[in-house]
């Protein structure tokens, strides 16, 4: 028996006027998913326990069966693990975004949390330039993917209050800079980084017009230690993602983290390479999770056209070839489609509504409903609501 979990990051949304008051998932042309749904269990699930902030860190832990209340120690240690950085127990890891901040009537406004989805190679140059320029043993920068980088603060403090930059788009940053004990150090570092980035742009005029001029530090925490997925579930598995956070959770969980060339975490990702990686890994393992980031990113962009595209691609370029090949190669399999959290277009950040999930079993119909499409509205009609999202995995892997 093979189990494939498809994590459509941030896919759930709210009705959008321009889409005839449909959600992007409702509006998208999801022929393959809808073909499966009539024989599937559907329901709504909550991956963000009360008191925790909605995000892919908490959400993916829950999806992989870990109760975030017991196992969440901050976002960045998970990303560090995905980047192959071994933290010491007393180190503080911070997420370091390359961002664009613009001046408007004496206010400084968070304009772009993603530096226009900057190219890895350019971002790497910027981060390396920062590291050389800052020359401080206490702080070490590590370049990651696109705008997502990491700062390790040796024997650092994790107590400052920080805010994700995607939560303050269009807002005055002065209300959201790191606060609390030892936050001056971080604010000073961000100030120095601003100067260094300006210097970098002077030296590299070809990048002058790209939308980045600052770093933003957030999502801090200390080293995360998880019991292995295999020890809990008695099967081994793999994880396929473009995103270091998700790779990091996989690594902490002892899953086989498979790197796919051309996986970008955006609409231009290498879908077929990722699907192939799932199929290949199932020769060795019984479980594989494929993470698709584009619905979340397009939600943050506030771009409903692209979000619908991301969901169409999920159906056509991920679920369709997966099902075809699973049928051919393995015959008996289950597939679960779920999301970590909603990323509504109207908010451009994560929210807390329960998310749709479906479980399909190739051996038999396990339907608990009479719906023929899969979306935020139809799953509610099934009456299946899972409050403790981390228990969904056990349900999926059962028999
Ligand atoms: Zn997100």
Boltz pocket constraint, residues with backbone or C-beta under 6 A from the ligand:
constraints:
  - pocket:
      binder: B
      contacts: [[A, 10], [A, 56], [A, 296], [A, 297], [A, 300], [A, 343], [A, 350]]
      max_distance: 6.0
